[in-house]
Each structure stands twice: as structure tokens, then as C-alpha cells.
Amino acid sequence: MQTLTLLELNGLVRSIIEQTMDAEYWVEAELSECHENRGHCYMELIEKDPASATPVARASARCWKARWMMVKPYFERITGQQLHAGLKVKLKVYAQFHEAYGFSWIVTDIDPTFTLGDMARKRQDIIRRLKDEGVFDMQKELVMPLFCQRIAVVSTQTAAGYGDFKAQLTGNEFGLQFTTRLFPAVMQGEQVEQSVIAALNAINEQIDDFDCVVIIRGGGAVADMSGFDTLALAENVAQFPLPIITGIGHDRDESILDMVSHVRVKTPTAVAQYLIDHLAQVLRRIDKARQRITLHVQGKIDTHKARLESLAIRIPVLFSLTKTRQESELEKMLQRFVNNAYKRLEQQGQRLNTIHVQMANAGNQQFTRAQHQLQLLEQRTRALAPQLILDRGYSITLFNGKAVSKATMLSTGDEIETRLQQGIIKSIVK
């Protein structure tokens, strides 16, 4: 048997592939990795079993710089987003084997309509799930506070849109006063979901300090909008207890986050103007109410003034006839009034003393009953303490601080935390 060097063997493989697979093929796959280097795009393709989501096929693919410069802008313009891990794509490829670098599929074209269809299906699945859960319209049911002046802002600190938002608020023509506090978050890329949810959690811990939440994104490409179309982020926003106003999109784009928010406007300055208009409308309502009250009071004053003037003309005549008689009657009435007042005050004093004693007794009884109920609740709470469950040999698995009840809540690569009776175990899901 002839012995070959590795270079000779790889050269043989290369010649066979070039002779037998000289055509181009359209292939559907999911991106597990995608990055650019020196103008070239390197991809890792994967296909999963539909039932178990277990990978059943993997391959490397490359799009060389000359081709990538044409394929990339067309794909992003049609789909509205960049290639990233987890995206389903339809690629036109041909096989290439290099003696030193091994086998790879070379990408010559990408069909954006396939990805667009998959994105639309995912969006519809998320929207349908939110509606099935009954949370899709929860934000719409909230009512904006009349005096909405304490604003929690979720945005990138260095974003121009955040500066425009603050400038619009502080420089409003009505001189209305607002207070804002920034909760920094990543507003583009794959970290949007995790970062915005973390900001919302931080706001929720201080929820009594705010009247509403504003999520704004100043500028940025349409291709960076995919981070706002995730189920977890939509669920957090939809169920947030304060009204959320979004200003993250473009004229022709509406993210799922926009759909579930309380109010959606186009830009950060439009969000500021919405808040200004809302408070200005309240101010106008107050001014109109003040005017109505003033007119009503002035009318009453004028009516009573006319009556007094009429009486002022009649009184001197009547007074001269009845002065003596009324003075005597007034003296008697005054004496009776004083006597009755002293008597009534004495009776009421005795009654107040009686009520005071009764209230003191009732308060002591109520306090005793409440103290007893508190002790019972404390005993029940201790019995339900998670530590008692751990002491019996059970464990609790957490992901992002929440208990894991279903395997579907986790994805490959997620870090989970298992709490035992003594100690904590951190694991990576494979």
C-alpha cells in the first residue's frame, strides 16, 4: 500500500471535491457564530433537530471580503438587521478544501427574504404567546399620572438622543419642572434584552420614586433593532407596574417592545414632547377649573352684594320700629344661650371622657388580637422558609435570580446556580 504525506492526502481530497462538487448549492441553516475579520465574514452553521433542538449538523462557512462588501449591505437593508448568532439564513455556497486550512463552504450570496420570513414568523409567535398569556395589552390599561414629572430613563449614557431628551424637557416653553434619573443600558446588539431587563429591575426596586419609565435610543442603524423583538423583554415591559414610553424606532419600524408599551413615539425628543404636552394639558385643566371657580365665586359675591344693598335700604326703617323690643329679646336670648352652652359643654365633656375610656379599651383589645395574628403569621412564614426545604435534602436551581421550573427556560451556554443546604453550585448548561 502506498504511503502518502498529509499534504499529498489533502491534495487528493481537494482534487476530488473540486471534480465532484463543482456546482453551487442553496443551503438553509442557523448561525451559531458570525464575525468579521479583515473585511471577511466567518460563520459557523448549525442545524438542530426540530423535536429536541439537538445539533445534528455543523459546518464552517466564509464570505470573502470582495463578495461580503456587496452581500452585507443588501441583506441588512432588506431584513433591517445584521447577521448574528441564532439567525436562520439561506446561503448560496460552493465547497472548498484547502490543504492547510481544511474544508469550508464559501458563501457567494444570501437570500434575505428567507431570513425576513423567519423573523416575521418569530415575531408573530412572540405576539401570539404574549396575547395567550394575557399580557400584551397590560401596559395600555395603565393610566398616566396627572403630574407625571419623575422620570426613570433607560438609555445609553453617551447617546446623543439622551442629551436631546433632557434638553427638550428642561427647555420647555411652559417652564414645567421634571426630574430624571438615568438607568444605563445597552441599546443595540445582542445584549439589549439582558441590559434593559436589568435596568427595569433596578427601577422596580425604587418604583415609588418614579411616575413613569422612558426607554429611548438615539440614532443607530435599523439593523440594530432586533434586540427589541425578544419574548423575555416584551414580557418584562408588558407587566411593568409603571407606564412605559418608548422612543427607539424609525418611521417604518415598530418593534414588539413598541407594541406592548403604554405609548410609542418615534424619537427621544418626541418622548420629551409627549411628557411636556401631557403635563401642559393638566396645567390647562387646572387653569380652566380656576377660571370657572373664580367666575362662580364672583357671581355669588355680586348676588349677595345686591341683596345686602337692598337690605341696607330697608333695615333703618325696620330697625327704628323694633329696636327697643329686640334689644330686650336679645338680652333674654343671650342669657339662655349662655346657660345652654355651659350645660351642653358639661354634657359633651362627660361624653368625651366616656368615649375616651371606651376607645382606650378597644384599642388595647385590637392590639392584642393583631399581635396574636402576627405571631401566627410569623410561625407559618418560618414553616415555609426555603432554607427548611434545603435542610431536608432538596435543592433550588436559579437562573438570573429566578427559580427554574422547566427545562425550556434554559438554553445552551446559560449559567445556572444550584443552592443546597450548605453551599452553592454554579453550572453551565450543555
Disulfide bonds with the S-S distance in Angstrom:
none
